[in-house]
Amino acid sequence: MKTIKIVGVPEHFNLPWQMCIENGEFEEVGINLEWTDIPEGTGKMCQMLRDGETDIAVILTEGIVKDIVAGNESSIIQVYVQSPLIWGIHVAANSKYKSLADLKGTKAAISRFGSGSHLMSFVNAQNNNWKTNDLQFEIVNTIDGAVETLTKGEADYFMWERFMTKPLVDNGTFRRVADCPTPWPCFVIAVRNEVLENNSNIIEQILDIINATTEEFKYIPSIDRTLANKYNQKLEDIQEWLSLTHWSQKQIDKNTLEKVQNQLLSLNIIENKLPFEAIAK
């Protein structure tokens, strides 16, 4: 039995992995796939790949591209979710800020530097013609940290996946003032190069199993109810999310990777671009 460590966010996108593990599908082919939830998100997962604490990460596209360009010896082996991530832009329920325009020049709560919440604040600023040099940040690690920080007024807004944050909007903790979809597929599967070189057959088997599940995932009977119960969501919200979410079974294409790098370069998040082959294997 070969042990492979994998990490991802504890969100509805990753239920297919949990199902395959619980059903023993990886064990059947001699793979002990050890899943760890990482509520801190992409910045933390990039660090885990660098430090050898995980072999695989299901990770935000822009975050891992930035980190590979910065020297993370990992590669994108496939797109996991093809559709954009819809980032909700949230303020505390009692905040004086009522619209997106009101947030210009205010402080963003982010999980950590290099995370999606950090990088997408630059994309949002660019979309609204704000000066990216004026952006201010408060590190909060997790969504619980964001609740505390926004409630205390130590930061002004927080960008996080819209549907996972919706219960906090429904219960009056946050207000959502706008959405900011990613301009590219949201999640990819990244593997440390050393693991890829030494265990390419095992990685291929893992992809075969997860891809078979994601292809059929939306058609699983009562999957909407399962998701709603597991992730504390309203059924109608999950049904909307399912209608907007499209999993992928294919590698990222050159044009998409070029687009991601061009945008990161224009925002001064990366200093140079790498050829496709240096990022995707």
Helices and strands as residue ranges (DSSP letters): E 2-8, G 12-14, H 15-22, G 27-29, E 31-37, H 42-51, E 56-60, H 61-69, E 74-81, E 86-92, G 101-103, E 107-110, H 116-127, G 132-134, E 136-139, H 143-152, E 157-161, H 162-170, E 174-181, E 187-192, H 193-198, H 200-216, G 217-219, H 223-230, H 235-244, H 254-266, H 276-279
